[in-house]
Every structure is written in structure tokens, then in C-alpha cells.
């Protein structure tokens, strides 16, 4: 069964979105067979397309991992920016 999800997150700036994308990209490779994540940056909006042939549970787990990574990257980047 193929399942998919689209995620769009708007950040405060393009620089912040780009930094978060760079932070989470290493977590997205290599992926197991039957799973793909495509990320795009459009200004301050970061978009992810997740495709999964491994069932809905695997899709939900992947989305949870991705959002956790984004949240951690955002907290780290925002703390660092606040100190500058």
C-alpha cells in the first residue's frame, strides 16, 4: 500500500528555513527501501513530500521522526540566533 504526506512549514526567514533544511538533510539519507523524502525550499517555506510503500504505520513514524528533527533544529538555531 502506498501512502504519502505533504508537510509545509513557514519560518520567520529564508535563512532560518535554509538552516533547518541543512540540519535535517543528513537524517533523511540513506532511507530504507520503499521510503522517500523530498524537501524543497521556497523563500521562508520548507516543504516535504514523504512517500511510503511500507504501510501507514511506517509513514506516521517517518513523519514523527521528521517533525522531531525539525523541532530540535529550530530550537537549536533560534537559541544560537538569540545569543548573537
Secondary structure as a PSIPRED ss2 file (coil, helix, strand):
# PSIPRED VFORMAT (PSIPRED V4.0)

   1 X C   1.000  0.000  0.000
   2 X C   1.000  0.000  0.000
   3 X E   0.000  0.000  1.000
   4 X E   0.000  0.000  1.000
   5 X E   0.000  0.000  1.000
   6 X E   0.000  0.000  1.000
   7 X E   0.000  0.000  1.000
   8 X E   0.000  0.000  1.000
   9 X E   0.000  0.000  1.000
  10 X E   0.000  0.000  1.000
  11 X C   1.000  0.000  0.000
  12 X C   1.000  0.000  0.000
  13 X C   1.000  0.000  0.000
  14 X H   0.000  1.000  0.000
  15 X H   0.000  1.000  0.000
  16 X H   0.000  1.000  0.000
  17 X H   0.000  1.000  0.000
  18 X H   0.000  1.000  0.000
  19 X H   0.000  1.000  0.000
  20 X H   0.000  1.000  0.000
  21 X H   0.000  1.000  0.000
  22 X H   0.000  1.000  0.000
  23 X H   0.000  1.000  0.000
  24 X H   0.000  1.000  0.000
  25 X H   0.000  1.000  0.000
  26 X H   0.000  1.000  0.000
  27 X H   0.000  1.000  0.000
  28 X H   0.000  1.000  0.000
  29 X C   1.000  0.000  0.000
  30 X C   1.000  0.000  0.000
  31 X C   1.000  0.000  0.000
  32 X C   1.000  0.000  0.000
  33 X C   1.000  0.000  0.000
  34 X C   1.000  0.000  0.000
  35 X E   0.000  0.000  1.000
  36 X E   0.000  0.000  1.000
  37 X E   0.000  0.000  1.000
  38 X E   0.000  0.000  1.000
  39 X E   0.000  0.000  1.000
  40 X E   0.000  0.000  1.000
  41 X E   0.000  0.000  1.000
  42 X E   0.000  0.000  1.000
  43 X C   1.000  0.000  0.000
  44 X C   1.000  0.000  0.000
  45 X E   0.000  0.000  1.000
  46 X E   0.000  0.000  1.000
  47 X E   0.000  0.000  1.000
  48 X E   0.000  0.000  1.000
  49 X E   0.000  0.000  1.000
  50 X E   0.000  0.000  1.000
  51 X E   0.000  0.000  1.000
  52 X E   0.000  0.000  1.000
  53 X C   1.000  0.000  0.000
  54 X C   1.000  0.000  0.000
  55 X C   1.000  0.000  0.000
  56 X H   0.000  1.000  0.000
  57 X H   0.000  1.000  0.000
  58 X H   0.000  1.000  0.000
  59 X H   0.000  1.000  0.000
  60 X H   0.000  1.000  0.000
  61 X H   0.000  1.000  0.000
  62 X H   0.000  1.000  0.000
  63 X H   0.000  1.000  0.000
  64 X H   0.000  1.000  0.000
  65 X H   0.000  1.000  0.000
  66 X H   0.000  1.000  0.000
  67 X H   0.000  1.000  0.000
  68 X H   0.000  1.000  0.000
  69 X H   0.000  1.000  0.000
  70 X H   0.000  1.000  0.000
  71 X H   0.000  1.000  0.000
  72 X H   0.000  1.000  0.000
  73 X H   0.000  1.000  0.000
  74 X H   0.000  1.000  0.000
  75 X H   0.000  1.000  0.000
  76 X H   0.000  1.000  0.000
  77 X H   0.000  1.000  0.000
  78 X H   0.000  1.000  0.000
  79 X H   0.000  1.000  0.000
  80 X H   0.000  1.000  0.000
  81 X H   0.000  1.000  0.000
  82 X H   0.000  1.000  0.000
  83 X H   0.000  1.000  0.000
  84 X C   1.000  0.000  0.000
